[in-house]
């Protein structure tokens, strides 16, 4: 199908042609690092809430709004900013968002009143998310179809490493200096990244879409409604991310009391264990490229269910907790990479909207998992949390089995 034919449908605006040129490994890793640095900005505030509350004389209940505002910005980006990549020049859009993110980080670091802080956090959530998902879509677009899974897998590894490292890095910098220095350092890193990307991001010929902005947004709903691959992979992602959120939202509750009495720093450092799983799962994109997407999904979902056994036994030794975290994050990242490798092949020229739609399933699963986790812990303690996590993981496996294609390996 030609680019003009693709652009004639409201569901298929073609912004950039498919490439058969291999993406150099150094550029793939640059995308991974850029994604990690971008997504980290969305999560720096979480270990800094006590310092922010003291600096701005805010109560514990009110300071939680900092995280809420950041997540609101994240949702706005998925709905309103990320889809722009299918309408505008992706390279130019990414660079504008990156320079804007630098300014937003400086605004947070220099905030003299809570209103400026919240405004800055809103923009950090919006632009950090738009940059992350825009980079993933851009990387998938410039990759040949035969290597798209490899490219997506590596960039997604960067996202997870950045996400898991953000809390620890923010806590360390704040301990050495102040919470403001966290955002100043990040602004400096993003500035250096901007100067680098200006030089190395490939210039690509674009074919502007005739869609208006409102038509572009409306087409996201049409994609969810019509594309079975997006529906199936989105629901699997929602259940998988709910399972991950169940664990990470509830694990602080038993570990902060007897007999563990772990500090907040120690609990936050547990996220670094998940980096091992993230790096291991980056190779699953290659398996999707080879047509093994369904087999990878099955293995990862089975591992997701089994990971709750060692997690349920963590009171018998820290080794069970470590093994469980590695298995949980390895399974989750493998599913995530495989899902995105598949949905990026759904429609040419729609990668930005596809990733935006897909991440809405992620947001829904994460939110529902967090709510369910605390309720389960209040009802039956850590055992109830693990049972809930295993049940949700089992539902994801069952849904995959019932919705799997009968013939084509790499369809839904």
N, C-alpha and C positions, 0 to 999 in steps of 0.2 A: 504494500500500500504506500503510495507516495505521500510526501509531507502535505501536499495540498489537499489530498483526499482525507487525510487524518484531520486536518484543520477544519474541514467542512462540517464536522459534527461537534456539537457542544460538549460532548464527552471526550473528544479527542483533539484538543488544540495542540498542534505540534510546535514546540518551541525550539527543539534542537534535534538534529538528525542522529540516528544511531551510528555508533562508531565501530569499526572493526580493528582499531589500533589498540594494542595492549597498553595499559596504564603502567608506567614504571613503578617499581616497588618503592622507591624513595618517595614518590608522590602519594602512593597509597598510605604510607606511614605518616606522611605530613598531614593528610586528611584525618588520620586517627588521632594524632596529637592535637590538631586543631579542634576536633570534636570533643576530646577530653577536656581541654582548657575551656571551651565554651560552655559545656554542660556543668562544669564544676561551679560556675558562677551562680547557678540556680540553687545550689545546696550549701554554699559557704555559711549562710546565716544560721543554720540549725544548731551548731555547737556554740554560737556566739550570743544566744538569746539572753543569757544572764547578764553579760557585759552590756548589751544594748539596753536592757531594762534599767540597769544602774546608771548608764550615761544619760538616758533621756527621762529618767524618773518615771518609768512606766511600771504598772503592776504586772505580775506574772501572767494573769489572764489576758491582758491587753497586748503584751509583747508577742503572744502567739500569732497576732495579726500580721506580723512581718512575714512569717512563713506562708500564711494564707494569701497575702497580697502577691507574693512571688509566684505561688501556684496559679492564682488568677491570671497573672501575666503570661504564664506558661500556656494556659488554656486559650487565651486570646491569640497567642502566636500560632497555635495549631489551627485555629479556625480562620484567622484573618491574614496572617503574615506568611506562613509557610506556603499556602497555595499560590502566592505571587510568583514563585519560581517557574510555574507553568505559563506565565503571562509575560514576564519581563526577562531581560537578559540576566541569567543566573549569576554570572561573574560580577556584574555591576551591582546587583542586588545584595550579594553576600558582602561585598566590600563596604557598601553604604551601611548595612546592618552592623558590621564589625566596628566601623568608626563610631557609630552611634552607641554601641555597647561600651566603648572606652569612655565616652562622655557620661553614660549612666553610672558606671563604676566610680568615676570621679565625683559625681553628685552624691552617691551613697557615702563615700569616704569623707566628704566635706560637709555632710548634713549637720546643720546646727539646730534643727527642730524635727520633731517626729513626723511632721507633714512632709518635709523634704526627704526624710529617710524612707517613708512609705512610697512616695512617688518614685524615688530612685529604685527601690526594690521591685516595683511594678515593671519598670522599664528593663531592669536586669532580667527578670523572669521572662519577659516577652522576647528580648533580643538574644539572650543566651539560648533559649529554646529555638528561636528562628534560625540562628546560626548553626546549631547542632543538626537540626533536621534538614536545613538547606544544604549543608555540606554533604550529608549522607545522600540526599537526592542528586546532588551535583556529581558526586563520585560514581553513583550508579549510572548516571546518564553518559558520562564519558567512557565508561567501561564497555567493552564488547560483551554481548550476551553470554559468551562462553566463559567469561571470567568475572561476571557480575557478582556471583556468590562470594568469590574470594575477596573482592574489593569491599563489599558490604560487610563481610565477616570481620575484616581487619579494622574498618572504621568503627564498627559496633563495639569491638574490643576496646578501642580508645574511649568510647562513650562510657562503658561500664567502669573502666579503670579511673576515669575522671570523676565519675559519680561516687565511687567507693572511696577515693582518696581525698575528696573535697573536705569532708568533715575533719579528718585527721590533720590535713595541711592547714586548714583554718585555725584549728585549736592550737597547733604548734606555733604558727606565726603570732597569734593573739597572746600566747604565753610569753613569747620573746619580746613583743612590742605592744600592740593594741589591736582592737578589732578593726580600726580604721586602716591600719597597715595591710590587713588582709586584702582589702579592696584596692588599695593603692598598688600593691604588688601585682594583683590580677590585672589592673588597668595597664600597668607597664608591660606585662606579658602579652596582653591582647594588642597593644600598640606594636610590639615587635612582630607579632603574628600578622598584623595588617600590612606592615612594610614588606614582609616576606611574601604574602599571598599576592600582593600587587605585582610582584615580579614573576611569580611562577605559575599562577593559575592560568591554564590554557585559554587562549582566545578562541571562541567557537562561534561559527556563523549561526545566527538565530533566524527563525522564521516567525515573526510576531503573529499572535493569535488575534482573530477578529472578535473574540469574546470580550464583553465588558466585565468589569470586576464583579458585579452582582451575578452575572451568568456563570462566572468562574466558581464563585462560592456555591451557587445552586447546583452546579454539576457534581460537587462533592457528595451531596445527598443521592444523586443519581448513580454515582459510582458504588456507593454502599448498597443501594437498592438492587442494582443489576449485576454486579460482578461477584460471582460465586466464590472465587478464590479469595477476594477481600473479605467476604462474609465469614467463610470458614476459618481463615487464618486470623481474622480479627477476634472471633469468639474464642479460639484456642488461646490467643494472646491474653484476652481478658481473664480467662480462668487461670492461666499460668502466672500472670502478674498479680492476681489476687492471692495465689498461693505464696509468692515471694513476699508480698506485703503482709500477709498473716504472720510470717516468721519475723521479719525485721521490725514490725510494729510492736510485737509482743515480747521479743526476747529480752528487752531491757527490764521488763517487770520482774522476772524471777532472778536475773543476774544481779540486780541492784540490792537484793535483800539476802537474808541468811538462806543457805550457808555460804553464798558466794561473796556478797558485798563487793562486787566489781565497781571500780570508779567509772565515771562517764567516759573518760579517755580510753580506758581498757575496753569498754563495750563498743565504743566507736571504732577502735582498732580492729575489732572482729571483721569489719567490712573489708579490710585489706586481705583477709583470707580469701574472700571471693574473687580477688584479682587472679588467683591461680586458675579458677574455673573460667574466668573471662578469657584469659590467654589460651587455654586449652580449647575453648569452644570456637575460637576464631577460625579454626580449620573447617568447621562444619559448612561454611559457605562453599568451599571447594567441592564438598560432597554433593551439595545442591546443584552445582554446575555440572556434575557428572551424572545427574539424573537420579540421585539417591535421596531426594528430599523427603519422600514418605518414610523410607527406612530410618533416616536420621530423626524424623519426628517421632516415630514409634519408640526408638531407643531412648531418646531424651525424655519423653513423657513417662516411660517406665521408670527411668532413673529419678524423675521428679517425685513419683509416688514413693519409691524406696528410700529416698533421702530422709523422709520423716521418721524412719525407724531409729537411726542413730541420734537424730535430734531429740526424740522422745526419751532416749537413754542418757542424756547429757549429765544427769545427776550422778551417774556411775563413773564419770571421768571426762576431762576436757577433750580427750581424743575423739570421743563420740561427737562432741559439738563441732570440732574442726572438720571431721570427715563429713558430717551432715551439711555444713555450710558449703564446703567445696562441691559436694554432689548437687546441692540445691541450686547454686549459682551456675555450675556447669550445665545442668539440664535447662535452666531458664534461658541462659544465653544461647545455647544451641537451638532451642525452639525459636527464639527471637530472630536470630540470624537466618535460619531457614525460612521463617515466615516472610521476612523482608526480601530475601532473594527471590521468593516466588511472586510476591505482589508487584515487584518492580517490573516483572515481565507481563503484567496484565494489559497495560495500554502504553503505547509509545507517546511521549509528550505529556504524560500525566503523573510523573513520578513525585512531584511536590505535593499534589493533592492526595495521591495514594498514601504517602507517608503521613500526611496530616490526618487522614481518615483512620489509618491504622493506629496511630498514637492516641486517638480518642478512645479506642478500646482499651489501650494501656492505662490511660488515666482513670477510666471507669473501674477497671479491675483493681488498680492500686487503692483507690478510695474505698471501694466496698470491702476489700481485704482488711484495711486498717480498722474500719468500724467493726467488722466481724471479729477480728482478733482480740480487741480489748473486751468485747462482750463475752467471748468464749473464755478468756482468762478469768474474768470476774465470776463466771458460772462454775468452772471446773478446774481452774489452774492450768499449769503448763500441759498436762495430759490432754485437756479439752482442746487447747490450741493445736496440738500435734494431730489429734483426730480430725479436727476441722481442716487443717492443711492437707492431710492425706485424702480426705473426702473430695475437696476441691480439685486436687491434683488428679484423683481418680476420675472425676467428671470430665476433666480435660482429655484424659486418655480415652474414655468411652466416647466422647464426642468425636475425637479424631477417627476412631475405629468406625463409627457409624457414618461418617461423612467422607471417608476416604474414597478416592476414585477407583473404579473397578478395572480400568485398563491403563490410562495414561499416568505414568509414575509421577510426573512433575506438574500435574495440574493443581487441584486444591489440596 
